[in-house]
């Protein structure tokens, strides 16, 4: 009978076997009335063996019981056992009371009788540590026990099955659902012949006959007893038969079983115990939020026990969360890791979990042998598998994260494991808790817990199959991803993003092998080409870029023109949101243009034109970008690829807006949005992580804003951000907010909403592949400081932002920063610096032809000049008039209104200017009127 994971309580009743009886209260062994001389270690070993007759007691446990420490040589244990055997022989008994189990321990093989039945509940284990994260499961288990008679808690080793079973049993006893409870550990029962005796001993039933079952049933009679049967996975069928017989005849008894697989017994209700909850990787954690996750709460509790100085803080919470994720939230793994804080700092502990060291980390010295290391916990299950089950588990270790059944079947089959038998083997391994069936976003998928995967992978390396299986894995995913990506209907569905999430870890695993020494660069190239849309969809351009660079630098494979073009365009799209994009775009422009002349495939030409156009626009060459947008339309029409016309309209609308042709921009955008389904597909066709419906709706909102329809623009932005969020892509959210929504809010004077959007933008742009978006969001935060009126603070923040964007080729955004910096400089009386900032922005607009804000820039420059030199009023009036005329020609109602506001302010501040403006502008653009202007002029 196992009564705790650590200590077995002393049994008070006298224990008899053969002619001997042991009296624990006197710590003595007697032959009749004659005492048998035993040394202290020998007595302790005998007592430990008698507490679980018929079961194996491992050597470490015996040493700990005999000497109070495990740091004793095994020779001492062998000496103590030899002394016991000699004492039995000297007393005239030749029976082999103690058997040696090779490499494991010892077992007491004779029948044992206790003097009277002890109170079952008195010997039940007490809780030695806090129960963390299992309250709901235990509550549900208690409800089950109130309604059913056989419950099996199923889960992998170390998941906490024994802990929840004990917790539920104590609760059942406390609520008086039963009169008593008993705990029976099956782990060390040598074979089925000893099973009934182990039950009899565990129940405390007296040995009345040679039939243990009869003794058990006689003892139970009509008692309301909860029997907790632990660790049944090594003897499933015998336990199932015995439990069925006991419950069938002892009608008031209830059984709560723990096992790594179900008993499959009559009336059994299965309750699978899952790992403790861990936070998602992208979640930003505070200490308070972290403690709502069971895994972090348990780690913190056990870490504090191991290292009293340990405290969970906002500074270390991310590292702790990472450790908990790497250990899959498995309680045993968390407890063992937390205990190692006596040797490792947190970051070092996190790093060693990436190695096989995680399998060998030692837990409590007094724990069960199978719980002292993670490897031992898995050994316990692995050793019971058939050869084919072991082979399948090893081969499945090449999968990182969830995998589908088709992938498993394709990769693990061999001569002895035909494809049609793989399903049954996976089902068996799942039943035995070595494979986790997917749930939530992983419906239909399976996975190995990371510790199990590391263990199985170590076995795979040892048996020499590693390279063969990993090559199969990489080839499978290069082909599978390509098939999925070519299925346009699937790529248009919401399932595509989920698919990309599910395969990205497989891509990484395949690339790690294929690009390493001894890998296969041919396979690496195939996988990289296939994975381009996956990297793009998930906003992992930097990762894809690194992989492609490695392959191109070392591979001997000569890619086809189509492959080369896909790689080059992918490179460009991957770097367009990073700080290095300027240099990269200049580098790959000529190569894309060169490839267009070598292949007449119109789709490739469209991809190439799109790539060059995107690069032109990113570097501020709007004239070239406009010409390329027209060329894109012509190639699509000439090639009868009409499905690309809506995309041509979106591209034209976006560029025309930048060129300040607002009416044409609106018309093109509205035309594009007539066929949104075609637009959805084109981002994938162009190998770009861009949703063109999001881009088109952003263009529409900006056009509405420029025409003065602020409410309509705000509504369009709200719908666009909602759509982007529904697509579960950080890149699309950044696009919706950073390219339009936040600017509409700013110009519509809804600063609170702009703040809300900016916070979301910052949260969604933390990935390296979205670096430029994140820098822009930080720049907008500085702009919002200015709009809140904190101009001194804003000057510092905007100056820093300007430095950043001058170095990172974000030319369009640099112009916006200059405009708002100038506003704060004017507000703080630094008109000369404001004038210089505005001159820089105007020069850029004139050179690049990105003139959408030129009218406003000209008006602001006029204001800065007037504030710097009040005598320039006549010249400034002409500049203001020119700015107003330009805004009206462009149809920029928004700029017209803002320029009029600036003029009104200047008239109030400068009577000379007010007089000149009244005279030279017979129909004032302000709402002051001639009379008010004359009054100001006369002041």
C-alpha positions, 0 to 999 in steps of 0.5 A: 500500500502506497500512502504517499509519494514520500513517506509511508507511515508506520503501521501500528498493528503487529505484523505476522508472517510465517512463525515471525511477528513484528511489533512496530511499537517496540521496533522488534521482531519475534520468533514466538516469544523469543526476540530476533536480533536485528541491526537498525538498518536491517529492521528498517528495511524489513519494515519497508518491505512488509508495508507493501508485500508482493510489491517491488520496493526500489533500492533508493527507497529502501536506502532512504528508509533505512538510513534517512538519506539516499547518499549511502552506498548500495553495498550497505543495503545488500549487507542489511538484506543479507543480515535479514536473510541470515537472521531468518536462517539462524532462527531455523527458517529456510523459506525465501522471504525476500526476493531480489529483483535484478537492477530494481530492488527487493520484494517480500514474497510471503503472506502477511497478516496484521493484528486486526483491521486498521482504520483505513482513513487513518493510514491515508496519506496527508497532503504535504504540499499546496494543491495548485490549479486543480480545484475545478477538476477535483470538484468535478471528480467529487461530483462523479464519485457521488454519482458513479462507482468506477472513475479512472483519471487518465493522463501522462506521467507527472501530470498529477493524477495521484495528487488529484485522486488524493485530493478528491478522496479527502474531499469525499471523506470530508463530505461524508460521501463514504465512511472510509478510504483506502489507497492501493499502489499497483506500481511495484506489484511484481505480477498479476498473481500478487495483485489480489494480495496487494489489494487485501493488504492495502485495504487492511483486510485480515488474512483469513483464507488462502483466497485474497478476494474472499477476504477482501469481500468479507472485509468490505461487506456493506461498508461505504469504502472509496478505494483509490487504486494508483498507477495501474498502467502496468497491469491494465487487464488484471486490475480491470477484472479485479475491480469489476469483481470487487465492485460487482459484489461489494455494492457499497464500494467505489473505486477511483483509479489512476492510470496512463490509459483507461482500464476499459472496464464495465461501468468505467467513466474516464476523466482525462487530466490535462496539463496546467494552463500556460499563457500564450506566447504573445500575451503581455503578462503582469505578475497579477495576471501570471498568477491566474495561470496554474502552471505559473502559480505552481512553479512560483510556489515550488520555486519559493520553497526551493529558494526562499528569496525567489519572488515572481516580478514583472521583470522575470515573469516572461522568463517563468512563463517561457519555462512553463510553456517549454515544460507544457504545464506538466506539474512534475516537470515544473516541480523538478525545474523549480527545484533546480533554482538552487543551481541555476539562475532563471535565464540559464534554467530556461536555456538548459531546457532546450537540451537533453539535460531537461530529461536528467534534472533530479527531483526530490530524492524521496520521490518515487523512482519513476518521478525522480527525473523526467526521463524516468517518468517516460521510461515507465511508459516507454518500456511497456510499449510494443516494438512498433509502438516504440518505433512510431513514438520515436519517429513522431519526435521529428514533429514540432508542435501539432501534426495531422494524421496524413503527415504522421502516416507518410513519415513513420511507416516502414516495412514492418509498419504499413501505412494502414496500421499507423492509425491504430498505433497512434490511437494506442499511444494516445490512449496511453497518454504519450500522444496528446489529441488536439483541442481548440485550434488544433482539432483533428491534430495530435502532438507530443508534449515537448518533454516526451518529444525530446525523450523520443528524439533522443531514442531516434538518434540512438537507433540511427534513423534520425536523418532518414526520418527528418528528410521524409519530414522536410520533403513531406511539408515542402509538398504539403504546403505547396499543395495547400498554397496552390488551392486558392479557395483554401487560401481565401478561407479563414482556415489558411491562417490557422494552417500556417500557425500549425505548420510553422514549427514543422517548417522550422524543424525541417529547415534546421535539419536541411540547412545543417551539416549533413542535411540536404540543401536541395530539400531546404530550397524546396521547403523554403520556396513552399514556406514563403506564403507561410512566413508572409501570412504570419509576419515572419519575414525576418525568419524567412529572409535568414533561411533564404539567405543561408540557402542561396549562399550555400546551395548548389541547386540552380533555381528556375526563373520562377523560383528565383523570382519568387525568392527575390520578390519574397525577399523584398516583401519580407524586408519592406517592414524592417529597418534595413529595407532601403538597402535591400530594396535597392539591391533587389530592384534590378534583379527583379527587373532582369528576371521579367525579361527572361520569362514571359509567363504573365503571372510572373511578370505581374509579380515582378511589376508589383515587386518593383512598384512596391519598392519604388513607392517604399523609396519615395519614387512615386512617378515610377510607381505610378507608371508601374501601376499603369503597366500592371493594369496593361499586362493584366488586360493584355494577358486576359487576367481580368481577376487582377484588375481590382488589384490594379485599381487598388494600387492605382488608388493608393498611388493617386492619393499620394500624388494628390489626385484625390478624386481619381484615387476615390474612383479607383478605390471604389471600383476595386471594392466592387469585387472584394473576393478577387482582392482577397486572393491577390495578396497571396498571388503577389507573395506579399503579406498584404490584405488588399481589401484592408488597403482599399478600405484604408484608401477609401477612408483617407479619400473620405477624410480629404473630401471633408467626410470625417464621420464617414471616414471614421466609420470606414476605419472602424470596419476596416480595423474590425476586419483586420482583427478578424483575419488574425494577422498582426501585419494586417492590423498594423496596415489597417491602423498605421496606414489610415485609421490613426491618421483619420482619427488625428485629423478628425480630432478624435484623439482618444480613439487615436490613442486606443488605436495606437496602443493596439498598433504597438501591441501588434507590431512587436515582431522583428518582421514588423519593425517599421510599423512598430517604429511608426507607432512610437512616432505616432505616440510622439505626435499624440503628445503634441496634439495633447498640447505638451509641445516641449515634450513633443519636440524631444520625442518627435526629434528622436523619431525623426532621427530614427526615420532618417536612418530607416528609409521610412521616407513618407512617414518622415515627412509626416513627422516633420509636419508635426514637429514643425507645429510643436516648434511653432507653438514653442516659439522656435519658428526658425527650426520649424521653417527648416523642418517644413522646407525639408518636407516640402523638398521631399514632396516636390522631388518624390511627387508625394504631394498629398499634404503639400498644400498644408505644408506650404501654408504651415511654412507661410505661418512659420515665416510670418512668425519669424519675420512679421514684415513678410506679411505681404509675401506670406499672404501670397503664399497662403493664397497659393496654398489655398488655391492648390488645396482647392484644385486638388479637391482637398476639403480637409486641407482647405479648412485647416489652411483657413484656420491657420490664416484666421490665427495669423490674422488674429495674431498679426494686424498688418497681415490681417489688413493685407489679407483683407485687401488682397483677398477680396473673398476671405477664405476665413469666416471672420468677414471683412468687418472683423478683418478691418477691426483687427487691422485698425488695432 
